[in-house]
Amino acid sequence: MNKTFTNNYSPAADMWDNGGGMDQELNFYLELLGPQGTANGQTLVMECGTGQFLLPLLQRGHAAIGMDENKAKLENLRRQGNLAGCCPVVSQGSLEDIESSYRFAGIVAFNTILHILKTDELALFFKTAFEHLNPGGLLLFSHDNLFETWRPKQWSFTDTTCFDDGFKRLEKTFTPTDHLRGIVEMQQYCITSKKGLTHHSYTTHTVRFYPMTELTLMLEESGFEQVRTHADLAPEPVCDTDVKGRVLYIIATKP
């Protein structure tokens, strides 16, 4: 994985607690998992950050653990977990660091694969995820939709989210470096304001956009079945010829 992404976020770990919740993603995942899937074991949350997905999952009574390569975010997560009355089990590292005997009912990886720049490394990520799932287990990951995220001919993206007590504004600009493989240099500026407190973050990192067909083939080669893509958490999956929505969520099942 692109280490620059991981390291750049350490000074701004506190900002992520003000970035808004993930209730929609959580409800989407739990509906996919179902009661039978919940009984199938724990959920592993990759790149769990400050716990915006992991902590609500634990608070709903579901067994889950988290991993992240950013120490500052994990410290923040533990602190938030203690305040919320739960003690999250988290560790610093990546999927490759998990003991080979561990199995999960589900593996969640939001906004992760963009930072895996090499095809063989992404293929290894999928194969490792497959090995760590119980039969019937789910892999759920998300990534920005290239064609909906960028404004036509401007190579930029701006988004504002309003909260009851503040807002979050995100601005991204992209400079293509490899048109064939979809690799770009991304600059990201984020300002978050809640309850009168304001946090700023400016980062630069290299990301890669993978087409849906390539992702589907790689997942199937890893052994997954029932691969489907949902745009912006819509209930019905989309096909590769009609992809609308800013964020794409891909689900794959281990038979």
VENNOR-V498421 format. One record per residue. N is the residue number from 1. PSI is psi in radians with two decimals (999 if undefined). BURIAL is 1 if it has 9 or more other C-alpha atoms within 8 Angstrom, else 0. D_LAST is the distance of its C-alpha to the last C-alpha in Angstrom with 2 decimals. Layout:
# VENNOR-V498421
N,PSI,BURIAL,D_LAST / N,PSI,BURIAL,D_LAST
This chain:
# VENNOR-V498421
1,2.66,0,27.19 / 2,1.87,1,30.53 / 3,-0.44,0,32.62 / 4,-0.69,0,35.30 / 5,-0.83,1,33.16 / 6,-0.82,1,32.57 / 7,-0.61,0,36.21 / 8,-0.35,1,37.79 / 9,-0.16,1,36.44 / 10,-0.83,1,37.99 / 11,-0.33,0,41.36 / 12,0.35,1,39.83 / 13,-0.65,1,37.35 / 14,-0.58,1,39.46 / 15,-0.54,1,39.19 / 16,-0.39,1,35.49 / 17,-0.34,1,36.31 / 18,0.19,1,38.29 / 19,0.03,0,35.70 / 20,2.74,0,34.43 / 21,-3.13,0,31.45 / 22,0.76,0,27.86 / 23,-0.70,0,27.79 / 24,-0.75,0,26.25 / 25,-0.69,1,23.33 / 26,-0.82,1,22.92 / 27,-0.69,0,23.04 / 28,-0.80,1,20.57 / 29,-0.81,1,17.99 / 30,-0.59,0,18.70 / 31,-0.68,0,18.46 / 32,-0.73,0,14.97 / 33,-0.81,1,14.00 / 34,2.94,0,15.96 / 35,-0.69,0,17.53 / 36,-0.71,0,14.53 / 37,-0.64,1,12.82 / 38,-0.62,1,16.25 / 39,-0.06,0,16.46 / 40,-0.02,1,13.28 / 41,-2.96,1,15.47 / 42,2.89,1,17.40 / 43,2.37,1,17.12 / 44,2.13,1,18.27 / 45,1.90,1,20.60 / 46,2.62,1,21.48 / 47,0.93,1,25.01 / 48,-0.24,1,25.79 / 49,-2.32,1,29.45 / 50,0.21,1,31.81 / 51,0.33,1,29.23 / 52,-0.45,1,29.31 / 53,-0.73,1,25.65 / 54,-0.83,1,25.28 / 55,-0.83,1,28.45 / 56,-0.57,1,27.94 / 57,-0.77,1,24.43 / 58,-0.71,1,26.15 / 59,-0.41,0,29.00 / 60,0.08,0,26.79 / 61,0.27,0,25.86 / 62,2.42,1,22.37 / 63,2.24,1,21.70 / 64,2.66,1,21.39 / 65,2.84,1,22.82 / 66,2.70,1,23.96 / 67,2.53,1,24.77 / 68,2.60,1,27.30 / 69,-0.05,1,29.58 / 70,1.95,1,32.54 / 71,-0.69,1,34.60 / 72,-0.70,1,36.76 / 73,-0.72,1,33.92 / 74,-0.68,1,32.53 / 75,-0.70,1,36.05 / 76,-0.70,1,36.34 / 77,-0.81,1,33.06 / 78,-0.72,1,34.28 / 79,-0.79,0,37.57 / 80,-0.63,1,36.08 / 81,-0.73,1,33.83 / 82,-0.70,1,36.90 / 83,-0.55,0,38.79 / 84,-0.06,0,36.04 / 85,0.28,0,36.08 / 86,2.72,1,32.76 / 87,1.57,0,32.20 / 88,2.42,1,29.17 / 89,1.95,0,27.66 / 90,2.74,1,27.56 / 91,2.70,0,28.09 / 92,2.19,1,29.36 / 93,-2.91,1,27.16 / 94,-3.14,1,24.05 / 95,-0.60,1,20.40 / 96,-0.28,0,21.62 / 97,-0.14,0,23.89 / 98,2.45,0,21.39 / 99,2.47,0,21.46 / 100,-0.38,0,18.75 / 101,-0.20,0,18.14 / 102,2.37,0,17.33 / 103,2.59,1,13.96 / 104,2.74,1,13.52 / 105,-0.51,1,12.07 / 106,2.59,1,12.84 / 107,2.20,1,14.67 / 108,2.31,1,17.38 / 109,1.54,1,19.58 / 110,2.35,1,22.27 / 111,0.77,1,24.74 / 112,-0.78,1,23.61 / 113,-0.35,1,22.56 / 114,-0.45,1,26.03 / 115,0.07,1,27.51 / 116,1.85,1,25.47 / 117,-0.38,1,27.85 / 118,2.41,0,26.58 / 119,-0.74,0,23.74 / 120,-0.55,0,22.93 / 121,-0.66,1,22.88 / 122,-0.69,1,20.43 / 123,-0.70,1,18.15 / 124,-0.68,0,18.53 / 125,-0.81,1,17.80 / 126,-0.74,1,14.39 / 127,-0.69,1,13.62 / 128,-0.72,1,15.05 / 129,-0.74,1,13.15 / 130,-0.77,1,9.78 / 131,-0.52,0,11.47 / 132,0.06,1,12.75 / 133,2.51,1,9.80 / 134,2.76,1,8.83 / 135,2.32,0,5.52 / 136,-0.03,1,5.38 / 137,2.76,1,7.77 / 138,2.46,1,9.55 / 139,2.17,1,11.73 / 140,2.13,1,14.91 / 141,2.86,1,17.86 / 142,2.78,1,21.06 / 143,2.73,1,23.90 / 144,2.50,1,27.21 / 145,1.98,1,27.53 / 146,-0.83,0,30.05 / 147,-0.37,0,31.88 / 148,-0.42,1,32.24 / 149,-0.73,1,33.04 / 150,2.35,1,35.96 / 151,2.44,1,39.11 / 152,2.17,0,40.23 / 153,0.14,0,42.34 / 154,-0.31,0,42.76 / 155,0.82,1,39.77 / 156,2.88,1,39.76 / 157,2.38,1,38.04 / 158,2.38,0,39.52 / 159,2.40,0,38.02 / 160,2.26,0,39.71 / 161,2.26,0,38.15 / 162,2.38,0,40.57 / 163,3.01,1,40.39 / 164,-0.52,0,42.77 / 165,0.42,0,44.58 / 166,-2.69,1,44.12 / 167,2.91,1,42.10 / 168,2.23,1,39.93 / 169,2.25,1,40.74 / 170,2.26,1,38.67 / 171,2.28,1,40.08 / 172,2.48,1,38.41 / 173,2.57,1,39.95 / 174,2.40,1,38.32 / 175,1.89,0,39.92 / 176,2.36,1,37.96 / 177,-0.34,0,38.14 / 178,1.63,0,35.77 / 179,-0.62,0,35.40 / 180,-0.76,0,33.25 / 181,-0.07,0,30.46 / 182,0.58,1,31.02 / 183,2.32,1,32.43 / 184,2.71,1,35.03 / 185,2.20,1,37.21 / 186,2.28,1,36.82 / 187,2.32,1,39.51 / 188,2.24,1,38.64 / 189,2.28,1,41.19 / 190,2.33,1,40.34 / 191,2.23,1,42.80 / 192,2.30,1,41.84 / 193,2.13,1,44.45 / 194,2.33,1,44.08 / 195,0.64,0,46.91 / 196,-0.04,0,49.38 / 197,2.36,0,47.59 / 198,2.38,0,46.58 / 199,2.44,0,44.26 / 200,2.58,1,44.08 / 201,2.31,1,41.63 / 202,2.17,0,41.99 / 203,2.75,1,39.49 / 204,2.39,1,38.86 / 205,2.85,1,35.76 / 206,2.31,1,34.02 / 207,2.86,1,30.84 / 208,2.37,1,28.75 / 209,2.15,1,27.37 / 210,2.33,1,24.32 / 211,2.71,0,23.99 / 212,-0.73,0,20.96 / 213,-0.73,0,20.40 / 214,-0.75,0,20.45 / 215,-0.76,1,17.96 / 216,-0.78,1,15.49 / 217,-0.72,0,16.08 / 218,-0.71,1,15.78 / 219,-0.76,1,12.41 / 220,-0.64,1,11.09 / 221,-0.48,0,13.08 / 222,-0.16,1,11.47 / 223,-0.10,1,8.00 / 224,2.69,1,6.89 / 225,3.01,1,6.55 / 226,0.83,0,8.88 / 227,2.21,1,11.36 / 228,2.71,1,14.51 / 229,2.32,1,17.82 / 230,2.35,1,20.21 / 231,2.15,1,23.86 / 232,0.68,1,25.74 / 233,0.37,1,23.27 / 234,2.55,0,24.05 / 235,-0.51,0,21.98 / 236,2.38,0,21.32 / 237,2.80,1,19.49 / 238,2.88,1,21.79 / 239,2.89,0,21.91 / 240,-0.18,0,23.26 / 241,-0.10,0,26.60 / 242,1.19,0,27.39 / 243,1.91,0,26.37 / 244,2.70,0,28.61 / 245,2.52,1,28.53 / 246,-0.63,1,29.47 / 247,2.34,1,26.16 / 248,2.36,1,22.74 / 249,2.13,1,19.61 / 250,2.28,1,16.30 / 251,2.39,1,12.97 / 252,2.51,1,9.59 / 253,2.42,1,6.16 / 254,2.12,1,3.83 / 255,999,0,0.00
